[in-house]
Amino acid sequence: MTRRIAGLWTTAIVGLSLGLGGALAHAESVLRIGMTAADVPTTTGMPNNGFEGMRFLGYPIFEAPIQWDLSKPDGFAGIKPALATEWKIDPHDNTKWTFVLRRGVKFHDGTDFNADAVLWNLARYYDDKAPQYDPVASSITRARAPVFKSAKKVDDYTVEMFTTQPASYFPFQAVYFLMSSPAQFAKMGNDWAKYAAAPAGTGPFRLTKFVPRETVELEKHPGYWDPTRIAKLDRIVLRPIPEATTRLAALRSGQVDWIEVPPPDAIPSLKAAGFQVMTNKYPHVWPYVFNVTGDSPFKDKRVRLAANYAVDRDGLVKLLNGTAEPAAGFLNPSDPNFGSPQNKLKYDPAKAKALLAEAGYSAAKPVKAKIMISSSGSGQMLPLPMNEFIQQTLKESWIELEFAVVEWNTMLVAFRQPPAAPQALGTHAINISLVSSDVSTFYRWFHSRSFAPTSSNWGHWKNDQLDAVLNKIEVTFDPGSLAGGMRAANEILVDDPPWLYIVHDLNPRVLSPKVKGFVQAQSWFQDLTPVRMD
């Protein structure tokens, strides 16, 4: 009897321990991220909040025919196949691209991804007569891919896309054609607002919870089409925390495991406490985009150049505790395509004043300019203290700045409108962080055909020489031949600056010691699939 009771007791203990072991083996792995956004980015398949929205609520859930290669930390991220396995230009018609789609891909709702889904999504962005047309998503996508014209189904897994003119860089714009499930949209009553609560993409994560201004939750999609990128995490919780010190407090108190853009003065103590402070170069420039229309003082090239000589970039980098690099043009000076411009843009107050005196300004008659800035936002770094520093340094060189402080999405809306539109609030420049990832960005920001609202040349700056360089790039379909054009373009952008080039961000973020497996790519976007929690 005693032996029987003992045996039962042993069996119970073993069973309990196996049960606990099974529970521990399947303990949920959750990563909590503090974003810089003031609100949760939209979840309909084309998020707002700039590239931070794309980083966390774009690519993890929804995908495009082409995607960024985020697997390596060295070298700017290139592109690779995603929902398309290949694409090619028609040698007889340089406005026609053929995309071969990946077979066997399903949306999160179990329906097939195919050519019909591609055409449906493109109509969502570009056809204002389509039932699924989404004005908000359309304005975002059109600004990023302005040369798309139309598309045609060849068969279930082949699509032809046509551009408005030859555009060798079109694949770099196709990365923004995020695909949503047409069937799920129909299931949600053909209503994008309802769809936002239960969207369906093809990505490695799917959305499970959405609370505006509070949180959004993603879970691993075990049926993801790429077995090499099945997520290690079970769940990701995203929280909008726009104020830097609040993000820092949330990290230190254990409320989140990861924050974007830490306060620079906290970096030494974070490192001392064992947190992972991560930085890397990426294709980012933090400028003032000049308005060169109307009564803007920046219509005068001399004033634009003077502003570029009036900024103490080294002092600003010191303020940021080394989490940025001084800018001297659109591209980073370390970029092999930077070229050899005539102007060497650096802090030179004497040269700034000489240029301003030539333009008719003086200490008694300073340049007065109104600048739109944001309180936070994607890639915006720490806009309030940074702009206060800039305001002080420019004042020493006869340039007095007034700020119109707006919320990040308000700025994005203004940037998509012409500079004289009411949304610009009568400003003479916008301080907005922008991307320099590929040759298509030259076209978006600087070509005269890209004047807002057509695309993203907000200030309506025009340089015939640059247009000619970009026109040549458009018909150069050999990627190895593009470097010379990019160098020539950057040289023009330094010598006739449409922007005040200030710094290039080094993308600082802080991770808990528990976060493992993250590879910080040289990109605005990051792959969350290899991340795990100890």
Stockholm file with secondary structure:
# STOCKHOLM 1.0

chainA/1-534         MTRRIAGLWTTAIVGLSLGLGGALAHAESVLRIGMTAADVPTTTGMPNNGFEGMRFLGYPIFEAPIQWDLSKPDGFAGIKPALATEWKIDPHDNTKWTFVLRRGVKFHDGTDFNADAVLWNLARYYDDKAPQYDPVASSITRARAPVFKSAKKVDDYTVEMFTTQPASYFPFQAVYFLMSSPAQFAKMGNDWAKYAAAPAGTGPFRLTKFVPRETVELEKHPGYWDPTRIAKLDRIVLRPIPEATTRLAALRSGQVDWIEVPPPDAIPSLKAAGFQVMTNKYPHVWPYVFNVTGDSPFKDKRVRLAANYAVDRDGLVKLLNGTAEPAAGFLNPSDPNFGSPQNKLKYDPAKAKALLAEAGYSAAKPVKAKIMISSSGSGQMLPLPMNEFIQQTLKESWIELEFAVVEWNTMLVAFRQPPAAPQALGTHAINISLVSSDVSTFYRWFHSRSFAPTSSNWGHWKNDQLDAVLNKIEVTFDPGSLAGGMRAANEILVDDPPWLYIVHDLNPRVLSPKVKGFVQAQSWFQDLTPVRMD
#=GR chainA/1-534 SS CHHHHHHHHHHHHHHHHHHHHHHHHTCCCEEEEEESCSSCCCCSSSCSSHHHHHHHHTTTTCBCSEEECCSCSSSBCCEEESSEEEEEEETTEEEEEEEEECTTCBCTTSCBCCHHHHHHHHHHHHCTTSTTCCHHHHHHHHHHSTTEEEEEEEETTEEEEEESSCCTTHHHHHTTCCBCCHHHHHHTTTCHHHHTTSCCCSSSEEEEEEETTTEEEEEECTTCSCGGGCCSCSEEEEEECCSHHHHHHHHHTTSCSEEESCCGGGHHHHHHTTCEEECCCCSEEEEEEECCSTTCGGGSHHHHHHHHHSCCHHHHHHHTTTSEEECSSSSCTTSTTCCCCSCCCCCCHHHHHHHHHHTTCCSSSCEEEEEEEESSCTTCCSHHHHHHHHHHHHHTTTEEEEEEEECHHHHHHHHTSCTTSGGGTTCSEEECCEECSSHHHHHHHHCGGGBTTTSSBTTCCCCHHHHHHHHHHHTCCCGGGSHHHHHHHHHHHHHSCSEEEEEEECCCEEECTTEECCCCCBSSCCCCTTCEEC
#=GC SS_cons         CHHHHHHHHHHHHHHHHHHHHHHHHTCCCEEEEEESCSSCCCCSSSCSSHHHHHHHHTTTTCBCSEEECCSCSSSBCCEEESSEEEEEEETTEEEEEEEEECTTCBCTTSCBCCHHHHHHHHHHHHCTTSTTCCHHHHHHHHHHSTTEEEEEEEETTEEEEEESSCCTTHHHHHTTCCBCCHHHHHHTTTCHHHHTTSCCCSSSEEEEEEETTTEEEEEECTTCSCGGGCCSCSEEEEEECCSHHHHHHHHHTTSCSEEESCCGGGHHHHHHTTCEEECCCCSEEEEEEECCSTTCGGGSHHHHHHHHHSCCHHHHHHHTTTSEEECSSSSCTTSTTCCCCSCCCCCCHHHHHHHHHHTTCCSSSCEEEEEEEESSCTTCCSHHHHHHHHHHHHHTTTEEEEEEEECHHHHHHHHTSCTTSGGGTTCSEEECCEECSSHHHHHHHHCGGGBTTTSSBTTCCCCHHHHHHHHHHHTCCCGGGSHHHHHHHHHHHHHSCSEEEEEEECCCEEECTTEECCCCCBSSCCCCTTCEEC
//
